[in-house]
Amino acid sequence: MADAMNIREARAHLAEVISRAEAGEITVITRKGERVGAVVPIEILDAIEEAEDELLAREARKHLDEPTVTMAELMADLFGSPADSAGSAA
């Protein structure tokens, strides 16, 4: 179980919190009793980022064979082409 401390305590004991992360421990930071963040060992952050990259790559591979559009086509689809709004005045 991760230890928890409020922001004031974490600020006052930041060096200790960092040392605990280096030792592999997680410290949960709270505000008004609610969990708002955590100081984690860098290996945990690296693993999360690698997993996120892998998930994004898998999702991208699913769409490799789909047709693509230019940025101009995308913008026109989202906002209408300039020709569509040229004749209209509010």
LUMVO-41307 format. One record per residue: residue number from 1; x, y, z of N, C-alpha, C in turn. Coordinates in Angstrom, 3 decimals. Each point is the difference from the previous one (the first is absolute). Layout:
// LUMVO-41307
<mivex><num>NUM</num><n_u>X</n_u><n_v>Y</n_v><n_w>Z</n_w><ca_u>X</ca_u><ca_v>Y</ca_v><ca_w>Z</ca_w><c_u>X</c_u><c_v>Y</c_v><c_w>Z</c_w></mivex>
...
//
This chain:
// LUMVO-41307
<mivex><num>1</num><n_u>0.835</n_u><n_v>-1.181</n_v><n_w>0.000</n_w><ca_u>-0.835</ca_u><ca_v>1.181</ca_v><ca_w>0.000</ca_w><c_u>0.875</c_u><c_v>1.237</c_v><c_w>0.000</c_w></mivex>
<mivex><num>2</num><n_u>-0.334</n_u><n_v>0.958</n_v><n_w>-0.812</n_w><ca_u>0.769</ca_u><ca_v>1.226</ca_v><ca_w>-0.097</ca_w><c_u>-0.295</c_u><c_v>0.906</c_v><c_w>1.193</c_w></mivex>
<mivex><num>3</num><n_u>1.018</n_u><n_v>0.685</n_v><n_w>0.466</n_w><ca_u>-0.199</ca_u><ca_v>0.993</ca_v><ca_w>1.048</ca_w><c_u>-0.624</c_u><c_v>1.235</c_v><c_w>-0.626</c_w></mivex>
<mivex><num>4</num><n_u>-0.753</n_u><n_v>0.743</n_v><n_w>0.798</n_w><ca_u>-0.634</ca_u><ca_v>1.216</ca_v><ca_w>-0.489</ca_w><c_u>0.373</c_u><c_v>1.165</c_v><c_w>0.903</c_w></mivex>
<mivex><num>5</num><n_u>0.097</n_u><n_v>1.166</n_v><n_w>-0.602</n_w><ca_u>0.207</ca_u><ca_v>1.220</ca_v><ca_w>0.770</ca_w><c_u>-0.619</c_u><c_v>1.161</c_v><c_w>-0.747</c_w></mivex>
<mivex><num>6</num><n_u>-0.375</n_u><n_v>1.022</n_v><n_w>0.747</n_w><ca_u>-0.599</ca_u><ca_v>1.147</ca_v><ca_w>-0.657</ca_w><c_u>1.089</c_u><c_v>0.860</c_v><c_w>-0.641</c_w></mivex>
<mivex><num>7</num><n_u>-0.428</n_u><n_v>0.950</n_v><n_w>-0.775</n_w><ca_u>0.945</ca_u><ca_v>0.823</ca_v><ca_w>-0.759</ca_w><c_u>0.965</c_u><c_v>0.730</c_v><c_w>0.926</c_w></mivex>
<mivex><num>8</num><n_u>-0.499</n_u><n_v>0.524</n_v><n_w>1.098</n_w><ca_u>0.866</ca_u><ca_v>0.727</ca_v><ca_w>0.938</ca_w><c_u>1.099</c_u><c_v>-0.916</c_v><c_w>0.533</c_w></mivex>
<mivex><num>9</num><n_u>-0.375</n_u><n_v>-1.224</n_v><n_w>0.388</n_w><ca_u>0.985</ca_u><ca_v>-0.959</ca_v><ca_w>0.506</ca_w><c_u>0.997</c_u><c_v>-0.385</c_v><c_w>-1.096</c_w></mivex>
<mivex><num>10</num><n_u>-0.517</n_u><n_v>-0.231</n_v><n_w>-1.204</n_w><ca_u>0.878</ca_u><ca_v>-0.388</ca_v><ca_w>-1.103</ca_w><c_u>1.013</c_u><c_v>1.101</c_v><c_w>-0.296</c_w></mivex>
<mivex><num>11</num><n_u>-0.468</n_u><n_v>1.244</n_v><n_w>0.016</n_w><ca_u>0.893</ca_u><ca_v>1.131</ca_v><ca_w>-0.252</ca_w><c_u>1.077</c_u><c_v>0.081</c_v><c_w>1.082</c_w></mivex>
<mivex><num>12</num><n_u>-0.405</n_u><n_v>-0.197</n_v><n_w>1.244</n_w><ca_u>0.940</ca_u><ca_v>0.096</ca_v><ca_w>1.120</ca_w><c_u>1.007</c_u><c_v>-1.146</c_v><c_w>0.009</c_w></mivex>
<mivex><num>13</num><n_u>-0.382</n_u><n_v>-1.133</n_v><n_w>-0.581</n_w><ca_u>0.860</ca_u><ca_v>-1.198</ca_v><ca_w>0.038</ca_w><c_u>0.343</c_u><c_v>-0.486</c_v><c_w>-1.411</c_w></mivex>
<mivex><num>14</num><n_u>0.145</n_u><n_v>0.926</n_v><n_w>-0.927</n_w><ca_u>0.213</ca_u><ca_v>-0.388</ca_v><ca_w>-1.394</ca_w><c_u>1.223</c_u><c_v>-0.889</c_v><c_w>-0.184</c_w></mivex>
<mivex><num>15</num><n_u>1.105</n_u><n_v>0.308</n_v><n_w>0.648</n_w><ca_u>1.209</ca_u><ca_v>-0.819</ca_v><ca_w>-0.148</ca_w><c_u>-0.278</c_u><c_v>-1.440</c_v><c_w>0.440</c_w></mivex>
<mivex><num>16</num><n_u>-0.740</n_u><n_v>-0.165</n_v><n_w>1.083</n_w><ca_u>-0.338</ca_u><ca_v>-1.341</ca_v><ca_w>0.481</ca_w><c_u>-0.917</c_u><c_v>-0.718</c_v><c_w>-0.996</c_w></mivex>
<mivex><num>17</num><n_u>-0.980</n_u><n_v>0.717</n_v><n_w>-0.540</n_w><ca_u>-0.920</ca_u><ca_v>-0.586</ca_v><ca_w>-0.982</ca_w><c_u>0.775</c_u><c_v>-0.482</c_v><c_w>-1.221</c_w></mivex>
<mivex><num>18</num><n_u>0.946</n_u><n_v>0.809</n_v><n_w>-0.463</n_w><ca_u>0.819</ca_u><ca_v>-0.381</ca_v><ca_w>-1.157</ca_w><c_u>0.874</c_u><c_v>-1.205</c_v><c_w>0.337</c_w></mivex>
<mivex><num>19</num><n_u>0.578</n_u><n_v>-0.015</n_v><n_w>1.172</n_w><ca_u>0.823</ca_u><ca_v>-1.151</ca_v><ca_w>0.409</ca_w><c_u>-0.826</c_u><c_v>-1.274</c_v><c_w>0.050</c_w></mivex>
<mivex><num>20</num><n_u>-1.237</n_u><n_v>0.127</n_v><n_w>0.471</n_w><ca_u>-0.878</ca_u><ca_v>-1.174</ca_v><ca_w>0.039</ca_w><c_u>-0.307</c_u><c_v>-0.492</c_v><c_w>-1.411</c_w></mivex>
<mivex><num>21</num><n_u>-0.208</n_u><n_v>0.922</n_v><n_w>-0.933</n_w><ca_u>-0.236</ca_u><ca_v>-0.401</ca_v><ca_w>-1.395</ca_w><c_u>1.224</c_u><c_v>-0.722</c_v><c_w>-0.546</c_w></mivex>
<mivex><num>22</num><n_u>1.176</n_u><n_v>0.520</n_v><n_w>0.306</n_w><ca_u>1.238</ca_u><ca_v>-0.669</ca_v><ca_w>-0.451</ca_w><c_u>0.105</c_u><c_v>-1.406</c_v><c_w>0.571</c_w></mivex>
<mivex><num>23</num><n_u>-0.546</n_u><n_v>-0.204</n_v><n_w>1.179</n_w><ca_u>0.035</ca_u><ca_v>-1.320</ca_v><ca_w>0.655</ca_w><c_u>-1.138</c_u><c_v>-0.900</c_v><c_w>-0.470</c_w></mivex>
<mivex><num>24</num><n_u>-0.824</n_u><n_v>0.493</n_v><n_w>-0.945</n_w><ca_u>-1.058</ca_u><ca_v>-0.834</ca_v><ca_w>-0.552</ca_w><c_u>-1.363</c_u><c_v>0.193</c_v><c_w>0.641</c_w></mivex>
<mivex><num>25</num><n_u>-0.133</n_u><n_v>0.987</n_v><n_w>0.874</n_w><ca_u>-1.271</ca_u><ca_v>0.219</ca_v><ca_w>0.688</ca_w><c_u>-0.827</c_u><c_v>1.075</c_v><c_w>-0.698</c_w></mivex>
<mivex><num>26</num><n_u>-1.302</n_u><n_v>-0.095</n_v><n_w>0.119</n_w><ca_u>-0.937</ca_u><ca_v>0.974</ca_v><ca_w>-0.557</ca_w><c_u>-0.545</c_u><c_v>0.850</c_v><c_w>1.142</c_w></mivex>
<mivex><num>27</num><n_u>-0.074</n_u><n_v>1.307</n_v><n_w>-0.230</n_w><ca_u>-0.621</ca_u><ca_v>0.905</ca_v><ca_w>0.956</ca_w><c_u>-1.173</c_u><c_v>0.675</c_v><c_w>-0.690</c_w></mivex>
<mivex><num>28</num><n_u>-1.177</n_u><n_v>-0.189</n_v><n_w>0.554</n_w><ca_u>-1.210</ca_u><ca_v>0.630</ca_v><ca_w>-0.528</ca_w><c_u>-0.141</c_u><c_v>1.379</c_v><c_w>0.641</c_w></mivex>
<mivex><num>29</num><n_u>-0.301</n_u><n_v>1.001</n_v><n_w>-0.826</n_w><ca_u>-0.176</ca_u><ca_v>1.366</ca_v><ca_w>0.474</ca_w><c_u>-1.499</c_u><c_v>0.289</c_v><c_w>0.062</c_w></mivex>
<mivex><num>30</num><n_u>-0.433</n_u><n_v>0.579</n_v><n_w>1.127</n_w><ca_u>-1.420</ca_u><ca_v>0.309</ca_v><ca_w>0.170</ca_w><c_u>-0.214</c_u><c_v>1.498</c_v><c_w>0.167</c_w></mivex>
<mivex><num>31</num><n_u>-1.209</n_u><n_v>0.419</n_v><n_w>-0.367</n_w><ca_u>-0.451</ca_u><ca_v>1.377</ca_v><ca_w>0.250</ca_w><c_u>-1.396</c_u><c_v>-0.119</c_v><c_w>0.586</c_w></mivex>
<mivex><num>32</num><n_u>-0.168</n_u><n_v>0.551</n_v><n_w>1.183</n_w><ca_u>-1.291</ca_u><ca_v>-0.064</ca_v><ca_w>0.692</ca_w><c_u>-0.499</c_u><c_v>-1.443</c_v><c_w>0.112</c_w></mivex>
<mivex><num>33</num><n_u>0.935</n_u><n_v>-0.916</n_v><n_w>0.226</n_w><ca_u>-0.344</ca_u><ca_v>-1.401</ca_v><ca_w>0.185</ca_w><c_u>-0.196</c_u><c_v>-0.805</c_v><c_w>-1.271</c_w></mivex>
<mivex><num>34</num><n_u>0.032</n_u><n_v>0.653</n_v><n_w>-1.153</n_w><ca_u>-0.180</ca_u><ca_v>-0.685</ca_v><ca_w>-1.289</ca_w><c_u>1.353</c_u><c_v>-0.257</c_v><c_w>-0.654</c_w></mivex>
<mivex><num>35</num><n_u>0.162</n_u><n_v>-1.177</n_v><n_w>-0.575</n_w><ca_u>1.234</ca_u><ca_v>-0.332</ca_v><ca_w>-0.720</ca_w><c_u>0.068</c_u><c_v>0.816</c_v><c_w>-1.295</c_w></mivex>
<mivex><num>36</num><n_u>1.094</n_u><n_v>0.753</n_v><n_w>-0.183</n_w><ca_u>0.120</ca_u><ca_v>0.853</ca_v><ca_w>-1.186</ca_w><c_u>1.236</c_u><c_v>-0.302</c_v><c_w>-0.840</c_w></mivex>
<mivex><num>37</num><n_u>0.936</n_u><n_v>-0.737</n_v><n_w>0.527</n_w><ca_u>1.212</ca_u><ca_v>-0.310</ca_v><ca_w>-0.749</ca_w><c_u>0.849</c_u><c_v>-0.999</c_v><c_w>0.763</c_w></mivex>
<mivex><num>38</num><n_u>1.157</n_u><n_v>-0.288</n_v><n_w>-0.593</n_w><ca_u>0.908</ca_u><ca_v>-0.946</ca_v><ca_w>0.649</ca_w><c_u>1.420</c_u><c_v>0.241</c_v><c_w>-0.470</c_w></mivex>
<mivex><num>39</num><n_u>0.922</n_u><n_v>-0.256</n_v><n_w>0.886</n_w><ca_u>1.418</ca_u><ca_v>-0.027</ca_v><ca_w>-0.349</ca_w><c_u>0.360</c_u><c_v>-1.474</c_v><c_w>-0.076</c_w></mivex>
<mivex><num>40</num><n_u>0.427</n_u><n_v>-0.421</n_v><n_w>-1.182</n_w><ca_u>0.262</ca_u><ca_v>-1.417</ca_v><ca_w>-0.246</ca_w><c_u>1.435</c_u><c_v>-0.204</c_v><c_w>-0.448</c_w></mivex>
<mivex><num>41</num><n_u>0.523</n_u><n_v>-1.198</n_v><n_w>0.170</n_w><ca_u>1.323</ca_u><ca_v>-0.286</ca_v><ca_w>-0.555</ca_w><c_u>-0.024</c_u><c_v>0.217</c_v><c_w>-1.516</c_w></mivex>
<mivex><num>42</num><n_u>1.089</n_u><n_v>0.488</n_v><n_w>-0.546</n_w><ca_u>0.062</ca_u><ca_v>0.315</ca_v><ca_w>-1.427</ca_w><c_u>-0.256</c_u><c_v>-1.235</c_v><c_w>-0.848</c_w></mivex>
<mivex><num>43</num><n_u>0.334</n_u><n_v>-1.184</n_v><n_w>0.499</n_w><ca_u>-0.243</ca_u><ca_v>-1.225</ca_v><ca_w>-0.753</ca_w><c_u>-1.494</c_u><c_v>-0.214</c_v><c_w>-0.244</c_w></mivex>
<mivex><num>44</num><n_u>-0.805</n_u><n_v>0.400</n_v><n_w>0.964</n_w><ca_u>-1.446</ca_u><ca_v>-0.136</ca_v><ca_w>-0.164</ca_w><c_u>-0.497</c_u><c_v>0.957</c_v><c_w>-1.073</c_w></mivex>
<mivex><num>45</num><n_u>0.462</n_u><n_v>1.242</n_v><n_w>0.044</n_w><ca_u>-0.390</ca_u><ca_v>0.957</ca_v><ca_w>-1.035</ca_w><c_u>0.453</c_u><c_v>-0.479</c_v><c_w>-1.371</c_w></mivex>
<mivex><num>46</num><n_u>1.237</n_u><n_v>-0.481</n_v><n_w>-0.100</n_w><ca_u>0.496</ca_u><ca_v>-0.511</ca_v><ca_w>-1.285</ca_w><c_u>-0.870</c_u><c_v>-1.141</c_v><c_w>-0.519</c_w></mivex>
<mivex><num>47</num><n_u>-0.400</n_u><n_v>-0.908</n_v><n_w>0.893</n_w><ca_u>-0.842</ca_u><ca_v>-1.137</ca_v><ca_w>-0.406</ca_w><c_u>-1.371</c_u><c_v>0.484</c_v><c_w>-0.481</c_w></mivex>
<mivex><num>48</num><n_u>-0.562</n_u><n_v>0.980</n_v><n_w>0.681</n_w><ca_u>-1.297</ca_u><ca_v>0.550</ca_v><ca_w>-0.418</ca_w><c_u>0.114</c_u><c_v>0.640</c_v><c_w>-1.374</c_w></mivex>
<mivex><num>49</num><n_u>1.056</n_u><n_v>0.787</n_v><n_w>-0.213</n_w><ca_u>0.182</ca_u><ca_v>0.659</ca_v><ca_w>-1.293</ca_w><c_u>0.227</c_u><c_v>-1.006</c_v><c_w>-1.124</c_w></mivex>
<mivex><num>50</num><n_u>0.764</n_u><n_v>-1.054</n_v><n_w>0.267</n_w><ca_u>0.221</ca_u><ca_v>-1.041</ca_v><ca_w>-1.005</ca_w><c_u>-1.313</c_u><c_v>-0.710</c_v><c_w>-0.342</c_w></mivex>
<mivex><num>51</num><n_u>-0.799</n_u><n_v>-0.294</n_v><n_w>1.009</n_w><ca_u>-1.286</ca_u><ca_v>-0.660</ca_v><ca_w>-0.237</ca_w><c_u>-0.922</c_u><c_v>0.907</c_v><c_w>-0.807</c_w></mivex>
<mivex><num>52</num><n_u>0.003</n_u><n_v>1.276</n_v><n_w>0.319</n_w><ca_u>-0.825</ca_u><ca_v>0.951</ca_v><ca_w>-0.745</ca_w><c_u>0.442</c_u><c_v>0.071</c_v><c_w>-1.459</c_w></mivex>
<mivex><num>53</num><n_u>1.315</n_u><n_v>0.065</n_v><n_w>-0.227</n_w><ca_u>0.518</ca_u><ca_v>0.021</ca_v><ca_w>-1.368</ca_w><c_u>-0.410</c_u><c_v>-1.253</c_v><c_w>-0.768</c_w></mivex>
<mivex><num>54</num><n_u>0.072</n_u><n_v>-1.145</n_v><n_w>0.652</n_w><ca_u>-0.371</ca_u><ca_v>-1.259</ca_v><ca_w>-0.655</ca_w><c_u>-1.482</c_u><c_v>-0.016</c_v><c_w>-0.349</c_w></mivex>
<mivex><num>55</num><n_u>-0.844</n_u><n_v>0.452</n_v><n_w>0.916</n_w><ca_u>-1.437</ca_u><ca_v>0.047</ca_v><ca_w>-0.278</ca_w><c_u>-0.303</c_u><c_v>0.929</c_v><c_w>-1.170</c_w></mivex>
<mivex><num>56</num><n_u>0.652</n_u><n_v>1.158</n_v><n_w>-0.034</n_w><ca_u>-0.213</ca_u><ca_v>0.932</ca_v><ca_w>-1.103</ca_w><c_u>0.486</c_u><c_v>-0.584</c_v><c_w>-1.322</c_w></mivex>
<mivex><num>57</num><n_u>1.130</n_u><n_v>-0.698</n_v><n_w>0.025</n_w><ca_u>0.520</ca_u><ca_v>-0.624</ca_v><ca_w>-1.216</ca_w><c_u>-0.944</c_u><c_v>-1.086</c_v><c_w>-0.501</c_w></mivex>
<mivex><num>58</num><n_u>-0.555</n_u><n_v>-0.794</n_v><n_w>0.916</n_w><ca_u>-0.961</ca_u><ca_v>-1.040</ca_v><ca_w>-0.395</ca_w><c_u>-1.226</c_u><c_v>0.633</c_v><c_w>-0.647</c_w></mivex>
<mivex><num>59</num><n_u>-0.485</n_u><n_v>1.072</n_v><n_w>0.577</n_w><ca_u>-1.172</ca_u><ca_v>0.675</ca_v><ca_w>-0.553</ca_w><c_u>0.323</c_u><c_v>0.566</c_v><c_w>-1.382</c_w></mivex>
<mivex><num>60</num><n_u>1.169</n_u><n_v>0.570</n_v><n_w>-0.165</n_w><ca_u>0.392</ca_u><ca_v>0.556</ca_v><ca_w>-1.299</ca_w><c_u>0.107</c_u><c_v>-1.101</c_v><c_w>-1.051</c_w></mivex>
<mivex><num>61</num><n_u>0.546</n_u><n_v>-1.162</n_v><n_w>0.385</n_w><ca_u>0.136</ca_u><ca_v>-1.099</ca_v><ca_w>-0.956</ca_w><c_u>-1.363</c_u><c_v>-0.484</c_v><c_w>-0.501</c_w></mivex>
<mivex><num>62</num><n_u>-1.024</n_u><n_v>0.105</n_v><n_w>0.840</n_w><ca_u>-1.346</ca_u><ca_v>-0.411</ca_v><ca_w>-0.412</ca_w><c_u>-0.516</c_u><c_v>0.847</c_v><c_w>-1.159</c_w></mivex>
<mivex><num>63</num><n_u>0.521</n_u><n_v>1.206</n_v><n_w>-0.135</n_w><ca_u>-0.537</ca_u><ca_v>0.944</ca_v><ca_w>-0.976</ca_w><c_u>0.925</c_u><c_v>0.245</c_v><c_w>-1.191</c_w></mivex>
<mivex><num>64</num><n_u>1.050</n_u><n_v>-0.792</n_v><n_w>-0.136</n_w><ca_u>0.980</ca_u><ca_v>0.219</ca_v><ca_w>-1.070</ca_w><c_u>-0.612</c_u><c_v>-0.085</c_v><c_w>-1.392</c_w></mivex>
<mivex><num>65</num><n_u>-0.965</n_u><n_v>-0.858</n_v><n_w>-0.213</n_w><ca_u>-0.571</ca_u><ca_v>-0.193</ca_v><ca_w>-1.329</ca_w><c_u>-1.153</c_u><c_v>0.948</c_v><c_w>-0.306</c_w></mivex>
<mivex><num>66</num><n_u>-0.341</n_u><n_v>0.849</n_v><n_w>0.940</n_w><ca_u>-1.100</ca_u><ca_v>0.933</ca_v><ca_w>-0.229</ca_w><c_u>0.458</c_u><c_v>1.147</c_v><c_w>-0.895</c_w></mivex>
<mivex><num>67</num><n_u>-0.921</n_u><n_v>0.573</n_v><n_w>-0.770</n_w><ca_u>0.379</ca_u><ca_v>1.134</ca_v><ca_w>-0.846</ca_w><c_u>0.400</c_u><c_v>1.201</c_v><c_w>0.852</c_w></mivex>
<mivex><num>68</num><n_u>0.842</n_u><n_v>0.838</n_v><n_w>-0.569</n_w><ca_u>0.443</ca_u><ca_v>1.185</ca_v><ca_w>0.717</ca_w><c_u>-0.541</c_u><c_v>1.250</c_v><c_w>-0.681</c_w></mivex>
<mivex><num>69</num><n_u>0.044</n_u><n_v>1.103</n_v><n_w>0.707</n_w><ca_u>-0.433</ca_u><ca_v>1.280</ca_v><ca_w>-0.543</ca_w><c_u>1.089</c_u><c_v>1.033</c_v><c_w>0.262</c_w></mivex>
<mivex><num>70</num><n_u>-0.018</n_u><n_v>1.060</n_v><n_w>-0.787</n_w><ca_u>0.962</ca_u><ca_v>1.082</ca_v><ca_w>0.223</ca_w><c_u>-0.487</c_u><c_v>0.866</c_v><c_w>1.156</c_w></mivex>
<mivex><num>71</num><n_u>0.889</n_u><n_v>0.833</n_v><n_w>0.507</n_w><ca_u>-0.382</ca_u><ca_v>0.912</ca_v><ca_w>1.072</ca_w><c_u>-1.088</c_u><c_v>0.961</c_v><c_w>-0.490</c_w></mivex>
<mivex><num>72</num><n_u>0.106</n_u><n_v>0.458</n_v><n_w>-1.248</n_w><ca_u>-1.011</ca_u><ca_v>0.896</ca_v><ca_w>-0.557</ca_w><c_u>-1.367</c_u><c_v>-0.673</c_v><c_w>-0.035</c_w></mivex>
<mivex><num>73</num><n_u>-0.027</n_u><n_v>-1.275</n_v><n_w>-0.387</n_w><ca_u>-1.265</ca_u><ca_v>-0.733</ca_v><ca_w>-0.026</ca_w><c_u>-0.573</c_u><c_v>-0.160</c_v><c_w>1.406</c_w></mivex>
<mivex><num>74</num><n_u>0.863</n_u><n_v>-0.277</n_v><n_w>0.951</n_w><ca_u>-0.437</ca_u><ca_v>-0.151</ca_v><ca_w>1.376</ca_w><c_u>-0.567</c_u><c_v>1.308</c_v><c_w>0.526</c_w></mivex>
<mivex><num>75</num><n_u>0.699</n_u><n_v>1.102</n_v><n_w>-0.226</n_w><ca_u>-0.461</ca_u><ca_v>1.306</ca_v><ca_w>0.471</ca_w><c_u>-1.330</c_u><c_v>0.369</c_v><c_w>-0.660</c_w></mivex>
<mivex><num>76</num><n_u>-0.120</n_u><n_v>-0.270</n_v><n_w>-1.285</n_w><ca_u>-1.250</ca_u><ca_v>0.302</ca_v><ca_w>-0.698</ca_w><c_u>-1.138</c_u><c_v>-0.830</c_v><c_w>0.564</c_w></mivex>
<mivex><num>77</num><n_u>0.290</n_u><n_v>-1.251</n_v><n_w>0.325</n_w><ca_u>-1.031</ca_u><ca_v>-0.867</ca_v><ca_w>0.559</ca_w><c_u>-0.417</c_u><c_v>0.475</c_v><c_w>1.389</c_w></mivex>
<mivex><num>78</num><n_u>0.966</n_u><n_v>0.457</n_v><n_w>0.781</n_w><ca_u>-0.302</ca_u><ca_v>0.447</ca_v><ca_w>1.354</ca_w><c_u>-0.678</c_u><c_v>1.357</c_v><c_w>0.035</c_w></mivex>
<mivex><num>79</num><n_u>0.495</n_u><n_v>0.926</n_v><n_w>-0.819</n_w><ca_u>-0.443</ca_u><ca_v>1.384</ca_v><ca_w>0.106</ca_w><c_u>-0.709</c_u><c_v>0.522</c_v><c_w>-1.240</c_w></mivex>
<mivex><num>80</num><n_u>-0.110</n_u><n_v>-0.814</n_v><n_w>-1.018</n_w><ca_u>-0.566</ca_u><ca_v>0.465</ca_v><ca_w>-1.265</ca_w><c_u>1.097</c_u><c_v>0.683</c_v><c_w>-0.814</c_w></mivex>
<mivex><num>81</num><n_u>-0.094</n_u><n_v>-0.125</n_v><n_w>-1.275</n_w><ca_u>1.029</ca_u><ca_v>0.604</ca_v><ca_w>-0.846</ca_w><c_u>-0.199</c_u><c_v>1.493</c_v><c_w>-0.063</c_w></mivex>
<mivex><num>82</num><n_u>1.059</n_u><n_v>0.795</n_v><n_w>-0.283</n_w><ca_u>-0.126</ca_u><ca_v>1.438</ca_v><ca_w>-0.114</ca_w><c_u>-1.045</c_u><c_v>0.406</c_v><c_w>-1.026</c_w></mivex>
<mivex><num>83</num><n_u>-0.155</n_u><n_v>-0.792</n_v><n_w>-1.071</n_w><ca_u>-1.002</ca_u><ca_v>0.304</ca_v><ca_w>-1.030</ca_w><c_u>-1.407</c_u><c_v>-0.066</c_v><c_w>0.583</c_w></mivex>
<mivex><num>84</num><n_u>-0.208</n_u><n_v>-0.892</n_v><n_w>0.982</n_w><ca_u>-1.327</ca_u><ca_v>-0.137</ca_v><ca_w>0.612</ca_w><c_u>-0.410</c_u><c_v>1.249</c_v><c_w>0.764</c_w></mivex>
<mivex><num>85</num><n_u>0.973</n_u><n_v>0.677</n_v><n_w>0.624</n_w><ca_u>-0.325</ca_u><ca_v>1.151</ca_v><ca_w>0.833</ca_w><c_u>0.244</c_u><c_v>1.332</c_v><c_w>-0.698</c_w></mivex>
<mivex><num>86</num><n_u>0.552</n_u><n_v>-0.004</n_v><n_w>-1.230</n_w><ca_u>0.346</ca_u><ca_v>1.243</ca_v><ca_w>-0.669</ca_w><c_u>-1.218</c_u><c_v>0.863</c_v><c_w>-0.285</c_w></mivex>
<mivex><num>87</num><n_u>-1.103</n_u><n_v>-0.589</n_v><n_w>-0.355</n_w><ca_u>-1.180</ca_u><ca_v>0.774</ca_v><ca_w>-0.363</ca_w><c_u>-0.920</c_u><c_v>0.270</c_v><c_w>1.149</c_w></mivex>
<mivex><num>88</num><n_u>0.283</n_u><n_v>-0.533</n_v><n_w>1.179</n_w><ca_u>-0.933</ca_u><ca_v>0.197</ca_v><ca_w>1.093</ca_w><c_u>0.520</c_u><c_v>1.068</c_v><c_w>0.955</c_w></mivex>
<mivex><num>89</num><n_u>-0.874</n_u><n_v>0.910</n_v><n_w>0.360</n_w><ca_u>0.340</ca_u><ca_v>1.039</ca_v><ca_w>0.974</ca_w><c_u>-0.989</c_u><c_v>-0.090</c_v><c_w>1.140</c_w></mivex>
<mivex><num>90</num><n_u>0.516</n_u><n_v>0.205</n_v><n_w>1.210</n_w><ca_u>-0.858</ca_u><ca_v>-0.130</ca_v><ca_w>1.175</ca_w><c_u>-0.711</c_u><c_v>1.284</c_v><c_w>0.342</c_w></mivex>
//
